[in-house]
Amino acid sequence: MTDFEPRKYVIMGVMVLFGLLYIGRLFMLQVVDESLKTQASDVGERIIFPARGLIYDRNGKLIVGNQPIYELLVVQQQVGEMDTTRFCELLGITDSQFTARLQKLRSNPGLFSRLKPEPFLQQIPYETFAQFEEHRHEFPGFYPQVKMVRSYPYGVAAHVVGDIGEVSKREREQSNYYYELGEYVGKSGLEKQYEEVLRGTKGKQYYLKDNIGRYLGPFRDGAFDTAAVAGTNLTTTLDIELQQYGEWLMQNKRGSIVAIEPATGEILAFISSPAYDPNLLVGRVRGENFTQLLRDTVNKPLVNRPLTALYPPGSTFKPLMGLMAVQEEAIRLGTSYPCRGGYLHAGVRVGCHAHEPIDDLNEAIQHSCNAYFCNALKQFLEAEQFENESEGIDKWADYLAQFNLGRKTGVDLPGEYGGNIPAASYFDKLYEGWRWKAITVISLSIGQGEITTTPIQIANMYAALANEGYYYRPHLVKSIAHDTSQLLQQYREKQTIAIDSAYFHYILDGMERVVIDGTARLARIDSVSVCGKTGTAENPHGEDHSLFSAFAPKENPQIAIAVVVENSGFGGTWAAPIASLMMEFYLKRKISDRRKWLEQRMVQADFIHEPEEVEG
Amino acid sequence: MSLRENKSESLDWLTIFMFGCLALFGWLMIIAVDFREDTFSLFDFGSQHGKQLIWIGSSVVIATLILLLDYRFITTLAYPYYAVMLLLLAATLVLAPEVKGARSWFMIGPFTFQPSELAKAATALAMAKYITSASTSMRQFRTRVVSLMLLVVPAGLIILQGDTGSAIVFLGLIIVLFREGFPVTLPLIGMYTAALFLLTVKYGPVVIIIGLAVVFLALVGLMARNWKHNRTRVLAVTTIFLASVSFSYFVVDYVFNDVLKPHHQTRLNVLLGKEYSAGADYNVLQSKIAIGSGGWVGKGYLEGTLTKGDFVPEQSTDFIFSTVGEELGFVGSAFLVTFFVLFLLRILFIAERQRSHFTRVYGYGVASILFVHFAVNIGMAIGMLPVVGIPLPFISYGGSSLWGFTILIFLLLKLDANRKLVLR
């Protein structure tokens, strides 16, 4: 056998050769080849989302909170031997549900689908979830996930608080990519307006991850991590119980209620009807409900009526017309005009209803005499201090602007409309080549014609009337926790109106008499002096809109309010009782037994489903 | 002289030391695979590193028992041991449950046991016994066939089990036959056939046949000058050419499509660079990334982020080398490769110093088996050989394999310890 001995060197040579070959290959892989090192990136960033700021009402009641929803995720590849019966028992699902769920996930193609976490069970009740958590170690591959969504304990004020939803592509661009894909942002209402206050500060966590992004542990024990800072809480000006009461009264009606505290401009109630429960737009049910609300093109529940519904103010405008006529000395407080069932001049007729003879401005307001205010406007426009009607109408428009009519109030909600106040230039253009006169625009005197305003503007006008000549811009946020910004500064600035406060004081009596013995006797409240004015906004598409604006108590106004009930007819019948019930509730926290029948009547009225009731 | 004295005198402590180093190193690497900062416990016997400690402990017991045996037992029991192992392999085929497409594991209570690991030593012993028996000679055709059959039969049974990797290990015993005088032609033909097979799979039969034809025509042209003298050579070359062409054209296609299983086909394709499917070369890619990310000196022991992240599948067993590469870098992995080659050379040295022919043949058997494991396992982890699941001796997690290698080594050490007693 010795003759084969040299072969041992061949064998040894082969072994050494393999060793050298492998060392060479290792040198290439580990020292020369850089591409492999870059593929092995292993530190991930995880964003810690802060809790969104809470929203309270003016009395510290929580109206928008956060609630966790619990989900169970599964990584199919990690699911091992487990007691399925026990698993189902803990989660309260059946064996067949379990199998069906897993099978559905398994049918999902793709290499990594078995390696990444996928939702297994959603919206698990807290008690079930907590119980399962204690036993989760028995079921490898299943992971908990907690998500925060909004909750609305009162289920009202949807149009005020707005909602949150996944950030859109455009919003991401506009925010300079502050937001992550799928992050929640305020989409409407206060949520949108105060997004930067409510959202808080995101934290960042660096972590070790495996090649499919699974979490392994903190990177360098969290040395580079930043903590998330919860969003700032908002205290709104809303009285949530008043809001709730108002939405209850307005059921089955289209319209608006805006109630303002005159001394501060704080909005006490802000109702857009039909309203909806904001809880409908949370979590899994959001998509379906949103579509349903969007599809209701008749009632348009998603429309924010107090901000965007444009109405002529109608007769609610008359006190203002009277005030400026007196201020410009076009009329005196004691001026009287005859009313023969309307205003008749140069072939133009503005009708009026039957009422007692008018002896002064207050009586004109009390009985809402159209002829009186037509005369007042004509006198105003033709007053000697104005060169012509154009100058007069510009002055007229200027007074309206001082009351912030026909322009945005600057309320802290997105999407507000301005409306329209016609000035000289408007009519010059409208009646081009034809010299228009006072009589041409005479319907402006009674709040009709080219003048359009929003309910919030009307409410603000009445706050200014209540204050006898000034107002604060209406707003919905009372305070922002540890706020150092100037965000609310504009709402602290007094807006004054250039009309003698004595005239304001005078006119309150007329407005009080509207309620005592005028067009809105249903608006009386026991032991509270209410000042108000009915209005009817003509509507070319159907029954007139019923308007009523008021404030109370007369001596020390706590609440100014504007109510619009669409297609319900005369203001005194529907809008006035609703406004007075609101004021009574706000001032006394209860409705007197004597007026329970009225409350019932208002709640039961339905201008949406049945043929409209014809009254008053 | 007393037997006991003699034993302690000639026991090869260097090999035992190297064996111990490798097993300890392996255990440390398995800890690295298991290691997680928050949940790690060193003596958790439910974990792999905990169990491996049990395997190492039991291997020490096995090694001691082997050293206490009378060495004559080993030669006497070679054939019975081999026969029992063949029976076990056959039984495995029928009785073992199917795991990952293979029937190679027995389940005994909570433990699993792989007979093929023990069959390696048995085959090496049987081969040694057969080749060194008085009636055989490598010059005889019969001896060649029978010695070849000794390794082909267990290899065949293991292939039937679906465990190609272990079967390749048995074919590695051809190295032993080569050392003992087996004609070179057969291995050469084998290597030529394998090369032809791979090239045909890679480039297709047409290209290969054209290439063969060019070489053939050139050779015939060279030999044509002296036609009479070269007549037999031309005939031989023509035969080889025709055989190659028909092999390339008919056999390769059949073997590739009908004999190999789909996952083998994919692995071959990946190795030959014909296919880049994320699924097939995923393991190798992850292993290469882990090794490559180690750089010169590695990320440090227990600091391997890819290891912690379960990036590499089967990392405690077939791909344990990727942990070495990631955590200990080029320095560590080159050291391990060098250490392994030195260990193999040490075994060859032991084999060559025997007066007993039996021990020498067995020693080569041990070296061959370890070498194939080493070459295939590391070659696979660094992407030089197709993915074949066999463990890296002493390092990979697993009781059966560690026991198998311990038996393999300590039988040799026992025989070696008594080398001076043997005159045969």
Chai-1 contact restraints between the chains, C-beta under 6 A:
chainA,res_idxA,chainB,res_idxB,connection_type,confidence,min_distance_angstrom,max_distance_angstrom,comment,restraint_id
A,F4,B,G181,contact,1.0,0.0,6.0,A-B,restraint_1
A,R7,B,R179,contact,1.0,0.0,6.0,A-B,restraint_2
A,M12,B,L348,contact,1.0,0.0,6.0,A-B,restraint_3
A,M15,B,V341,contact,1.0,0.0,6.0,A-B,restraint_4
A,M15,B,L344,contact,1.0,0.0,6.0,A-B,restraint_5
A,M15,B,F371,contact,1.0,0.0,6.0,A-B,restraint_6
A,F18,B,A375,contact,1.0,0.0,6.0,A-B,restraint_7
A,G19,B,V337,contact,1.0,0.0,6.0,A-B,restraint_8
A,G19,B,V341,contact,1.0,0.0,6.0,A-B,restraint_9
A,Y22,B,V337,contact,1.0,0.0,6.0,A-B,restraint_10
A,Y22,B,I378,contact,1.0,0.0,6.0,A-B,restraint_11
A,I23,B,A334,contact,1.0,0.0,6.0,A-B,restraint_12
A,I23,B,V337,contact,1.0,0.0,6.0,A-B,restraint_13
A,R25,B,I382,contact,1.0,0.0,6.0,A-B,restraint_14
A,R25,B,M384,contact,1.0,0.0,6.0,A-B,restraint_15
A,L26,B,F330,contact,1.0,0.0,6.0,A-B,restraint_16
A,L26,B,S333,contact,1.0,0.0,6.0,A-B,restraint_17
A,L26,B,A334,contact,1.0,0.0,6.0,A-B,restraint_18
A,L29,B,I291,contact,1.0,0.0,6.0,A-B,restraint_19
A,L29,B,G292,contact,1.0,0.0,6.0,A-B,restraint_20
A,Q30,B,G292,contact,1.0,0.0,6.0,A-B,restraint_21
A,Q30,B,G294,contact,1.0,0.0,6.0,A-B,restraint_22
A,Q30,B,G295,contact,1.0,0.0,6.0,A-B,restraint_23
A,Q30,B,F330,contact,1.0,0.0,6.0,A-B,restraint_24
A,V31,B,F330,contact,1.0,0.0,6.0,A-B,restraint_25
A,D33,B,G292,contact,1.0,0.0,6.0,A-B,restraint_26
A,L36,B,I289,contact,1.0,0.0,6.0,A-B,restraint_27
A,L36,B,G292,contact,1.0,0.0,6.0,A-B,restraint_28
A,K37,B,G292,contact,1.0,0.0,6.0,A-B,restraint_29
A,K37,B,S293,contact,1.0,0.0,6.0,A-B,restraint_30
A,Q39,B,I289,contact,1.0,0.0,6.0,A-B,restraint_31
A,A40,B,I289,contact,1.0,0.0,6.0,A-B,restraint_32
A,A40,B,S293,contact,1.0,0.0,6.0,A-B,restraint_33
A,A40,B,L306,contact,1.0,0.0,6.0,A-B,restraint_34
A,D42,B,T305,contact,1.0,0.0,6.0,A-B,restraint_35
A,L111,B,A278,contact,1.0,0.0,6.0,A-B,restraint_36
A,L208,B,T305,contact,1.0,0.0,6.0,A-B,restraint_37
A,D210,B,G309,contact,1.0,0.0,6.0,A-B,restraint_38
A,D210,B,D310,contact,1.0,0.0,6.0,A-B,restraint_39
A,D210,B,F311,contact,1.0,0.0,6.0,A-B,restraint_40
A,N211,B,F311,contact,1.0,0.0,6.0,A-B,restraint_41
A,L216,B,K308,contact,1.0,0.0,6.0,A-B,restraint_42
A,L216,B,G309,contact,1.0,0.0,6.0,A-B,restraint_43
A,G217,B,E37,contact,1.0,0.0,6.0,A-B,restraint_44
